């Protein structure tokens, strides 16, 4: 495997992904052909250290590849990010000197596919708490609960899950583990029929005493913010920064399409195209300025993480703020693009119609608006995020 120009993505591969995107969305079908071709190209081994057969890319490099792919096929980039973030954060942990989850890098290098099973109904503090029960048994843990948004459902071979061990009510623990596909005690429910990001095929997974051996238990940490170690913080860094890049790239594509459309869109009240309408120019400028602020923000956080800059307790602020800024700004850009489409964007044959639906999904990803504001405010004010609010 060789990497040309520092990228595993060729123009022909990217164009093929773009050409298939509309069909995946229309049929609500997993991006299987994209996945197969990207895997063959080495896209799933970008973050695997060279010692384990990968390319050794850090977050800043993987973020650029994620962004590039998302410009052509955002759902494909989004779902494969679930694999890349597990591998990337584990590589960071390994480089820090902690070899306890080296097995994950070995398996990723050998072709195993990792996915995320974290979303739960009724849990607005993903990763830090869980509605899933983790029960300690001989040789491992049993997990009972229901996980939503399980991207890569058709192809994962290891599902990252977490659950709460409340055997000691005074000191509940969150258990992070990886469920092998050939395990017993789980069922996949085909629930994925949604507004946007349909090609991710993110079905539900019901855990009914699913056993995970100690070999695949990555962390047992205190519940809440007290359990945020490099492993847990790494999940947020790799997942959220790349979420941000997916939606940033999607919005850049929306601007590109809008500009192309306006240059050829006639108006009975103008002698030239709508590109010469002053108010249209105003909106294009607003879109461009929005995007100009998002890209450097994401790049800065990814670069600092990759270079090991010590931001201490400010890291959660930087990570969630960058993601929030990206998805909210991307939504404003795509929404404005729909306004400028003059109604053409409403038609299913328009790529913009699909991008509009995909863009809305970004605001559902953790951390959502409520959690983002709560977390950043508490950390900025020096308040323990685990503290229960009291009034009066």
N, C-alpha and C positions, 0 to 999 in steps of 0.2 A: 504494500500500500504506500503510495506516495502522495504528498500534498503539494499541489502546484500553487505557487504564489501565496502560500500560507492559508489556503482555503481548500476544503474538500468539495466545494460546490462549483460545478461547471455550469456554463450558461445553458447548455442543452438540457441538463438535469433540472435546472430551475424553470426553464420554459415548459418542460414536460409537467412539472408540478402545477404551474399556472393553468395549463390547458385542462388538467383534470379537476381542478378545484370546483368549478361550477357543477360538474356532474356528481361529485361527492356530496355537495350541499343539497342538490336537487333530490338525490336518492337517499339521503340520510345514511350514507355508507362510509365506513372507515376508509381512510386514505391508504389502503393496503399497497397499491403499486408505488406510491410515493415512499412509503415506509421501506419497502423492499429495496428500492433503488438507492435510497439514502443510506440504508444499512450497508449495502454492498460498497458504497463509496467511502464508508468509514465515518459517516456523520455521528453514529452512536459511540464512536471511540475517541471523539475529539478531546474529551476531558480525562480519558484514561491515561495515566502516566506512561511514559515510554517504557518504563521498566516492566509494564504489564501488557505491552503490545499496542498502546495507543499513541496519540499525538501530543499528549502532555499540555494541552491548552488550558490556561487559567480562565477565570470568569470574564475578564476583559475581552479575550479572544473569542470565547464561545458566544458571548453576547453579540459580537459583530456578525458571527455566522448565523445566529438565531434571527437577527435583524434582517440579514440579507435574504434568508429563506422566507421570512414572513412577508416580505415585500411581494413575493410571488404566490405564496400559499400560507396565509396566516394560521389556519387551523392545523395544518401539518406541523408547522414550527411550534405551535403551542403544545400539542400533545407529546411530541418527541422531547420537548423541554423537560417533561416529567422524568424521563430517563436521564437526561443529561444533568439535571440538578442533583440527583442522587449520586451520580458518579463524580461530579465536580466537587461537591462538598466533602465527599469521602476522600478524594485526592487531597483536598486542603487539610483535612484531619491527619491524613497519612504523612503529608509533608511536615506537619507540626511536630512529628515524632510519635504520635499515637498510632500504633499499628493494630489496634484491637479490631478494626473492621477492614483489614487488608483483604479479607476474603471477597469483599464486594468488588474491589478492583480486579482481583483475579478472575472472578466470574464475568464481570463486564468485558474484560479483555477476551474472554472465551466465547462471548456472544450472548450472554444472558441479557434479558430486557427487563428493566426496572420501571415500575409505575407507582403512582401515589394513591393511597386510599386514606385520605384524611378528613374530607368534608363529611359533616354529620348534621342532621336536622337537630336544631335546638342547641347547637354549640357555636357560639359566635367568637370563641377564643380558640381557633384551630391550632393544633399542636400542643398548646399549653394546658388544655383541659381536654376531656373526652367523655362522650356518652357511651363509649364502648367499654365493656368490662374486660380487664386483663386479669386472669386468675393463674397464680403460680401453681404449677403441678410438677411432678417428677420429670426432669429433663427439659423443661421449657415453660411456655405459657399457653393458655387457651384464651382465645378472643371471642367475645360475643357482642354483636352490635351490627349496625348497618352503615356502610360507607357509600357516599354519593360521589359523583364527578370523578369516576375512576378512569381517567384518560388512558389510552392504549389498551382498553379492555380486550380486544381480540388477540393481542400479541404478547402481552406481558408474561414473563416467566417468574418474576419475583414482585409481589405487591407490598409496597411499604405501608404499614399500618401502625396505628398507635392506639393504646387503650389505658384505662385507669385501673391501677391496683389499689383498692381501698381496704385491703386486709388489715391495715393499721389506720383507722379513721383519723388519727391525729397527724399522720404523715403520709398522705396519699402520694402515689408515685405514678408517673406516666411512663409506659413501656413502649419503646419504639422497636419494631421488628419487621422482618420481611417474610411474607407468606409464599412458599413455593407453589407453583401452579398445580403440581400433582398432589397437593395436600387434600385432606378430607375436611369436611365440616364447613364448607362455604358454598354459596350459590350465587351465580351472576344473574341479576334481573335486568332484562332488556328494557330500560326505562328511557333511553336517550332519544327523544323526539322534541327538539328544542328550537328556540328562536335563531340562534347563531352558533358558530363554531361546531357545526354538526359533524364534520369529518373527523373530529377527535374521538367519536364513539365512546363517550364517557358514561358507561352504564353503572348501575349500583352493584355493590357486592355485599351480600348478607353473610355475616360470620356467625356460625352457630357452634361455638366451642371449637373453632378451628385451632389446631395445635401448631405452634411454631417452636422448633427446638432451640435450645440455647445458642447453637451455632449461628442462628439467624436473628438473635436478639442484639440489636445494635447499642441501645442505651436504656437504662432505667434511671430516671431523674425525678427530682421533686416536681410536683404539680405546680403550674403557674409559672410566672416569670423567674422564680427561683431556680427553675430547671433549665434555663437557657445557657447551655455551654456552647462550645464551638460547633458541635454537631447540629444542635437545634438552631443556633443563629445562622449556620451555613445553609440550612434549608430555606430560611427566609431570604438570605442574600441571593442565592442562586435562583430560587423560584421567582421572587418578586422582581429582581432586576431584569430577568429574561421575560417575564410577563410584560413589563414595561416596554421592552424592546419589540415584542410582538405587536403591541398596539400602536407604538410609535411608527413602526414600519407600515402597518396597515393604513395609518393616517397619511403617511407620505405618499402611498399609492393612490389614496383618494384625491389628494391634491394634484398629483400627476394626471389622473383621469379628468379631473375638473378643468385643468388648464387646456388639455387636448380638446375637450368638448367645447369650451368657450371660444377657442380660436377658430372654430368652424361653425359656430352657432349663429345663424343670421337673425336680424331683427328688422321688422318693418319700419321701425323708427330710426334706424341707423344706416349709414352708407357702408359701414364696415361691420365686422363681427362683434358679438357681445363682449369680446375682450377689451373693447374700447369704451365700454360703458363705465363712467366714473365710480358708480356704486359697486359694480362688479369688481373693479380694481381694488376698491377699499376692502371688500371681503377677502379677496385673494391675499392681500397684504396681511390681514389679520390671521389668516390660516398659516401663511409662511412664517410670521413672527412667532406664532404659537409653537410651531415645530422647531424653530431655531433655538428655543429655550429648553425643549425636552431632550433633544439628542445629547448636548453637552452635559446635562445633569446626569443622565444615565451613564454616560461615559466616565464622568468623574468618580462616581460611586464605585463602578466596576473596576476602574483602574486602582483606586485606593485599596479596595478589597484584595485585588490581585497582588499588589505590592506590599501588603501587610501593614498598611498605615494604621497606627494605633489611635483610633477614635474612642476607645474605651466604651463607656456607657452610652455614648452618642450614636453607636452603630445602628441600633434599632430605629432611631429617628431618621437617619440618613437613608436607610433601606426602604422603609415604608413611605417616606416622603417622596422619594424618587419614583416609586411605583405609582403612588396616588397622582402625582403631577403628570406622569405619562398617560395614564388611562383617562383621566379627566380631560386633559388637553386634547388627546386623540379623539375623544368623543365630540368635543366642540368642533374640531376640524371636520370630522366626517358629517356631523349634523349640518354644518354650514355648506359643505359640498352638496348635500341633498337640496338645500335651498337654491343653490346656484344651478342645479341640474335642470331647473325649469319643469319638473315633472318627469323627465326621462328616467331619473333615478328610481322612480316607483316601479318600473317594469322589471319583471324577473330576468329578462335578457340583459339587463344592465349589471355590470360588475359592481357598480356602486351600491346597488340594492343589497347585494350580499355583504359587501364591506360594512354597510350601515348596521346590519344585524349582527355581524361579528363584533363590531366595535362596542356594541352595548354590553357584551359579555364581560368586557374588561372590568366593569364597575362591580361585578359580582365577585370577582376574585378577591381572596383575602390579601391584604387587610382592606375591608370595605370602608366606606367613608366614616361610619360611626366609630369603628375600632381604631382607624388611623388617627382621628382627632383625639380620641380618649388617650391612646398610647402616647402620642407626641406631647400632648398637654401635660400628662402626669410626669413623664420623664423630664420635660423642660422645667416643671415646677418643683422637681425633686420629690415627687410623691411615689411611693411604692406602687407599681401597677397592680399588685395583688391585693391592695388595700380595699376593703369594702366601703362604698360611699356611706356617709352618715350625715344626716341633716338635723338641724335643731339643737 
